[in-house]
Amino acid sequence: MSDLGIKFLGTGDAFGHGGRLQTCILLEDGNARVLLDCGASAMISLHRYLINPNSIEAVLLTHLHGDHFGGLPFFILDAQLHSKRELPLTIAGPAGTGPKLSQAMECMFPGSSKVQRKFVTRLEELEPGQTWRYKDIEVTAYEVVHASGAPALALRINWGGKIIAYTGDSQWTETLVPLAQNADLLIAEAYFYEKPIKYHLSYRTLREHLPELQAKKLVLTHMSQDMLDRLPEAGEIAAEDGMELKI
């Protein structure tokens, strides 16, 4: 069984606290590359860390906020106009991803959503409680609590027997328990250290529930300045832009 590589291309919140780029995580096993979320700064991340955008086969989205999916219009237009993509691109996200993507493209680059592309774009909707398959990757979606104009999801990814659980953005909800059970890696939002913020997970709340989650390894991400300032108190592994892991 080959190692599964994780590279954190963007670990910041929506507002760039700590100078961090927005959410974008690369998963790869040597045969395929997939992005987990694609925040508005994703193209900057890809170029900064020398990742060829044309090598990305699929993008998995947790929800439709700009810091998690706002990079897609730039990704698609770069593929069309500059990098001359030929490889099909699969985009899988919550219900409404297709119309929201078209709206975002039309807002930023009028007419761009209607241009005939030189590569196939496949749009898939992830249904809560259902498992979607792409090649040898299984993605199980769990609905979470985060107002974003469409169902917000946490994702459990089984790639060659390696399990990555990713909370996306959400306040505490019991669906995070089956999401994380026995995962090799739990990537969890820790927006504030202890302050309760609606629709977001604080580190204190996460820590209180860690015995239930039972993940083998935890990495924190999507942190505000409050959380960044208090990371030494947490004592957990915190993602940084450019950080790499293997499981």
Secondary structure as the mmCIF struct_conf table of DSSP 4:
data_model
#
loop_
_struct_conf.conf_type_id
_struct_conf.id
_struct_conf.beg_label_comp_id
_struct_conf.beg_label_asym_id
_struct_conf.beg_label_seq_id
_struct_conf.end_label_comp_id
_struct_conf.end_label_asym_id
_struct_conf.end_label_seq_id
HELX_LH_PP_P HELX_LH_PP_P1 SER A 2 LEU A 4
STRN STRN1 GLY A 5 GLY A 10
STRN STRN2 GLY A 12 GLY A 12
TURN_TY1_P TURN_TY1_P1 ALA A 14 PHE A 15
HELX_RH_3T_P HELX_RH_3T_P1 HIS A 17 GLY A 19
HELX_LH_PP_P HELX_LH_PP_P2 ARG A 20 GLN A 22
BEND BEND1 THR A 23 THR A 23
STRN STRN3 CYS A 24 GLU A 28
BEND BEND2 GLY A 30 ASN A 31
STRN STRN4 ARG A 33 CYS A 38
TURN_TY1_P TURN_TY1_P2 ALA A 40 SER A 41
HELX_RH_AL_P HELX_RH_AL_P1 ALA A 42 ARG A 48
TURN_TY1_P TURN_TY1_P3 TYR A 49 LEU A 50
HELX_RH_3T_P HELX_RH_3T_P2 PRO A 53 SER A 55
STRN STRN5 ALA A 58 LEU A 60
BEND BEND3 THR A 62 THR A 62
BEND BEND4 HIS A 65 HIS A 65
HELX_RH_AL_P HELX_RH_AL_P2 GLY A 66 PHE A 69
TURN_TY1_P TURN_TY1_P4 GLY A 70 GLY A 71
HELX_RH_AL_P HELX_RH_AL_P3 LEU A 72 LEU A 81
TURN_TY1_P TURN_TY1_P5 HIS A 82 HIS A 82
BEND BEND5 SER A 83 SER A 83
BEND BEND6 LEU A 87 LEU A 87
STRN STRN6 LEU A 89 GLY A 93
BEND BEND7 PRO A 94 PRO A 94
TURN_TY1_P TURN_TY1_P6 ALA A 95 GLY A 96
HELX_RH_AL_P HELX_RH_AL_P4 THR A 97 MET A 108
BEND BEND8 PHE A 109 PHE A 109
TURN_TY1_P TURN_TY1_P7 PRO A 110 GLY A 111
HELX_RH_3T_P HELX_RH_3T_P3 SER A 112 LYS A 114
BEND BEND9 VAL A 115 VAL A 115
HELX_LH_PP_P HELX_LH_PP_P3 GLN A 116 ARG A 117
BEND BEND10 LYS A 118 PHE A 119
STRN STRN7 THR A 121 GLU A 125
HELX_LH_PP_P HELX_LH_PP_P4 LEU A 126 GLU A 127
TURN_TY1_P TURN_TY1_P8 PRO A 128 GLY A 129
STRN STRN8 THR A 131 TYR A 134
TURN_TY1_P TURN_TY1_P9 LYS A 135 ASP A 136
STRN STRN9 ILE A 137 GLU A 143
STRN STRN10 VAL A 145 VAL A 145
BEND BEND11 SER A 148 ALA A 150
STRN STRN11 LEU A 153 TRP A 159
TURN_TY1_P TURN_TY1_P10 GLY A 160 GLY A 161
STRN STRN12 LYS A 162 TYR A 166
BEND BEND12 ASP A 169 ASP A 169
STRN STRN13 GLN A 171 GLN A 171
TURN_TY1_P TURN_TY1_P11 GLU A 174 THR A 175
HELX_RH_AL_P HELX_RH_AL_P5 LEU A 176 ALA A 180
TURN_TY1_P TURN_TY1_P12 GLN A 181 ASN A 182
BEND BEND13 ASP A 184 ASP A 184
STRN STRN14 LEU A 185 GLU A 189
BEND BEND14 PHE A 192 GLU A 194
TURN_TY1_P TURN_TY1_P13 LYS A 198 TYR A 199
BEND BEND15 HIS A 200 HIS A 200
HELX_RH_AL_P HELX_RH_AL_P6 TYR A 203 LEU A 213
BEND BEND16 LYS A 216 LYS A 216
STRN STRN15 LEU A 218 THR A 221
BEND BEND17 HIS A 222 HIS A 222
STRN STRN16 MET A 223 MET A 223
HELX_RH_AL_P HELX_RH_AL_P7 GLN A 225 ASP A 229
TURN_TY1_P TURN_TY1_P14 ARG A 230 ARG A 230
HELX_RH_AL_P HELX_RH_AL_P8 LEU A 231 ALA A 234
BEND BEND18 GLU A 236 GLU A 236
STRN STRN17 ILE A 237 ALA A 238
TURN_TY1_P TURN_TY1_P15 ASP A 241 GLY A 242
STRN STRN18 GLU A 244 LYS A 246
#
